[in-house]
Every structure is written in structure tokens, then in C-alpha cells.
Amino acid sequence: MSLVLLSEYKEILDITGNTEDEFVEQAKYEVESKVKNFLNRDLEVDTYTEVYDGTGEKTLVLNQYPVISVSKVEVYQGLDSLGAEDWDEYTQNEDYERLVIADSKIYLIGSMFPEGDKNIRVTYNAGYD
């Protein structure tokens, strides 16, 4: 998804015909890429699965925002007998009372994110539509 429509770029540049569309499209792509790199994040709505350091607190700041929904919070348990990573999915009413979303933060009400290095995995939707 583009941050700005081709027609909007053309309006800003005062271009009325279609002969420069290919050039404008390429320039648009490069500008949007630089904006995303500068911000160090995506802007479009997408699904993300990311690993974070556990804070030992009830708050975790996610990389992408605004956060729309959280589908899964998992805590690393170590390696299983076959050497594969073992992740335990947190469940509402069992591991926490409620999960609250506020812009780029998620809050676990009634629990905390266990402190550790790269021990929290969150799957969520975020971005601007």
C-alpha cells in the first residue's frame, strides 16, 4: 500500500498527463522508502510477529504502531527434548486478566511480562489504513 496515491503526487507536482507516471511512481517509491527508513518502522497495516526482552513489568512497547489488535503473546520456556524452542502462549483469565492496547504499548492487567532476554514473542496487527 502506498502512503500517498499517484494522483496526489501528480497534483502536488502539478502534472496533468500520464507521460511521467512511470517516473513519478519510481520517485514515490524511493521517497516512501526513505520515510520508512528514517522512522525505522512500517506504516501500513500488517501482521507482525516480533520478539522482545521481557521487562518484568506489566507494559511492553511494540515496534509498530498504532497497534490495532494482539492475537498472541508467548513466553519462551527454553528448548524441548528435540532442541526446538518451546513457547508458552499466554491465555486470558489464566495468565492475565485483560490485555489493554494503547498506541504502541500493550499492558497486561493482572500479570507482568517475565524479565528476560528475547523471551516475549508477540503477534499483532498495527499500522495506518
One Martini backbone bead per residue (centre of mass of N, CA, C, O) as a GRO file, in nm:
protein
  129
    1MET     BB    1   0.097   0.035   0.020
    2SER     BB    2   0.046   0.364  -0.017
    3LEU     BB    3   0.074   0.674   0.125
    4VAL     BB    4   0.043   0.797  -0.169
    5LEU     BB    5  -0.110   0.880  -0.438
    6LEU     BB    6  -0.046   0.939  -0.757
    7SER     BB    7  -0.249   1.175  -0.788
    8GLU     BB    8  -0.125   1.339  -0.551
    9TYR     BB    9   0.156   1.378  -0.662
   10LYS     BB   10   0.066   1.516  -0.925
   11GLU     BB   11  -0.068   1.757  -0.788
   12ILE     BB   12   0.183   1.864  -0.641
   13LEU     BB   13   0.349   1.871  -0.933
   14ASP     BB   14   0.161   1.959  -1.167
   15ILE     BB   15   0.043   1.690  -1.316
   16THR     BB   16  -0.175   1.585  -1.592
   17GLY     BB   17  -0.049   1.360  -1.728
   18ASN     BB   18   0.096   1.019  -1.821
   19THR     BB   19   0.408   1.038  -1.913
   20GLU     BB   20   0.523   1.049  -1.585
   21ASP     BB   21   0.435   0.800  -1.413
   22GLU     BB   22   0.690   0.625  -1.385
   23PHE     BB   23   0.863   0.838  -1.242
   24VAL     BB   24   0.670   0.896  -1.005
   25GLU     BB   25   0.661   0.609  -0.894
   26GLN     BB   26   0.964   0.589  -0.830
   27ALA     BB   27   0.981   0.836  -0.645
   28LYS     BB   28   0.769   0.742  -0.445
   29TYR     BB   29   0.915   0.489  -0.350
   30GLU     BB   30   1.175   0.633  -0.247
   31VAL     BB   31   1.043   0.822  -0.043
   32GLU     BB   32   0.894   0.607   0.128
   33SER     BB   33   1.149   0.451   0.205
   34LYS     BB   34   1.288   0.685   0.357
   35VAL     BB   35   1.072   0.730   0.568
   36LYS     BB   36   1.078   0.445   0.693
   37ASN     BB   37   1.379   0.449   0.767
   38PHE     BB   38   1.369   0.698   0.949
   39LEU     BB   39   1.140   0.568   1.142
   40ASN     BB   40   1.189   0.253   1.177
   41ARG     BB   41   0.913   0.175   1.009
   42ASP     BB   42   0.612   0.092   0.941
   43LEU     BB   43   0.268   0.201   0.825
   44GLU     BB   44   0.117  -0.026   0.736
   45VAL     BB   45  -0.098  -0.265   0.752
   46ASP     BB   46   0.001  -0.548   0.959
   47THR     BB   47   0.163  -0.848   1.041
   48TYR     BB   48   0.335  -0.924   1.350
   49THR     BB   49   0.640  -1.102   1.458
   50GLU     BB   50   0.791  -1.045   1.777
   51VAL     BB   51   1.085  -1.000   1.978
   52TYR     BB   52   1.129  -0.951   2.335
   53ASP     BB   53   1.210  -0.804   2.621
   54GLY     BB   54   1.154  -0.862   2.934
   55THR     BB   55   1.056  -0.628   3.200
   56GLY     BB   56   0.889  -0.701   3.473
   57GLU     BB   57   0.629  -0.576   3.359
   58LYS     BB   58   0.307  -0.468   3.227
   59THR     BB   59   0.484  -0.335   2.995
   60LEU     BB   60   0.493  -0.307   2.625
   61VAL     BB   61   0.689  -0.202   2.352
   62LEU     BB   62   0.620  -0.171   2.025
   63ASN     BB   63   0.734  -0.116   1.700
   64GLN     BB   64   0.444  -0.097   1.598
   65TYR     BB   65   0.219   0.171   1.482
   66PRO     BB   66  -0.074   0.133   1.554
   67VAL     BB   67  -0.234  -0.080   1.753
   68ILE     BB   68  -0.504  -0.300   1.685
   69SER     BB   69  -0.402  -0.606   1.751
   70VAL     BB   70  -0.382  -0.908   1.957
   71SER     BB   71  -0.320  -1.264   1.910
   72LYS     BB   72  -0.023  -1.306   2.062
   73VAL     BB   73   0.134  -1.429   2.369
   74GLU     BB   74   0.473  -1.528   2.441
   75VAL     BB   75   0.682  -1.757   2.635
   76TYR     BB   76   0.990  -1.855   2.697
   77GLN     BB   77   1.108  -2.203   2.801
   78GLY     BB   78   1.303  -2.319   2.590
   79LEU     BB   79   1.416  -2.636   2.528
   80ASP     BB   80   1.347  -2.920   2.405
   81SER     BB   81   1.433  -3.253   2.352
   82LEU     BB   82   1.489  -3.159   2.029
   83GLY     BB   83   1.580  -2.836   2.032
   84ALA     BB   84   1.326  -2.675   2.043
   85GLU     BB   85   1.137  -2.418   2.079
   86ASP     BB   86   0.955  -2.308   2.377
   87TRP     BB   87   0.622  -2.178   2.372
   88ASP     BB   88   0.402  -1.995   2.586
   89GLU     BB   89   0.073  -1.921   2.582
   90TYR     BB   90  -0.110  -1.665   2.669
   91THR     BB   91  -0.405  -1.655   2.885
   92GLN     BB   92  -0.696  -1.552   2.948
   93ASN     BB   93  -0.766  -1.598   3.299
   94GLU     BB   94  -0.475  -1.737   3.355
   95ASP     BB   95  -0.226  -1.513   3.303
   96TYR     BB   96  -0.453  -1.288   3.263
   97GLU     BB   97  -0.714  -1.057   3.258
   98ARG     BB   98  -0.598  -0.817   3.061
   99LEU     BB   99  -0.561  -0.654   2.740
  100VAL     BB  100  -0.401  -0.344   2.666
  101ILE     BB  101  -0.427  -0.085   2.420
  102ALA     BB  102  -0.166   0.186   2.351
  103ASP     BB  103  -0.063   0.230   2.056
  104SER     BB  104   0.260   0.090   2.139
  105LYS     BB  105   0.116  -0.044   2.384
  106ILE     BB  106   0.108  -0.309   2.627
  107TYR     BB  107  -0.116  -0.445   2.880
  108LEU     BB  108  -0.103  -0.643   3.176
  109ILE     BB  109  -0.367  -0.735   3.355
  110GLY     BB  110  -0.264  -0.930   3.630
  111SER     BB  111   0.039  -0.899   3.513
  112MET     BB  112   0.362  -0.996   3.368
  113PHE     BB  113   0.656  -0.959   3.204
  114PRO     BB  114   0.903  -1.155   3.193
  115GLU     BB  115   1.217  -1.142   3.263
  116GLY     BB  116   1.431  -1.103   2.964
  117ASP     BB  117   1.587  -1.237   2.677
  118LYS     BB  118   1.399  -1.283   2.419
  119ASN     BB  119   1.099  -1.394   2.581
  120ILE     BB  120   0.895  -1.230   2.389
  121ARG     BB  121   0.607  -1.306   2.183
  122VAL     BB  122   0.441  -1.106   1.928
  123THR     BB  123   0.117  -1.100   1.774
  124TYR     BB  124   0.025  -0.835   1.536
  125ASN     BB  125  -0.161  -0.544   1.455
  126ALA     BB  126  -0.043  -0.264   1.245
  127GLY     BB  127  -0.126   0.064   1.148
  128TYR     BB  128  -0.224   0.236   0.857
  129ASP     BB  129  -0.524   0.269   0.646
   0.00000   0.00000   0.00000
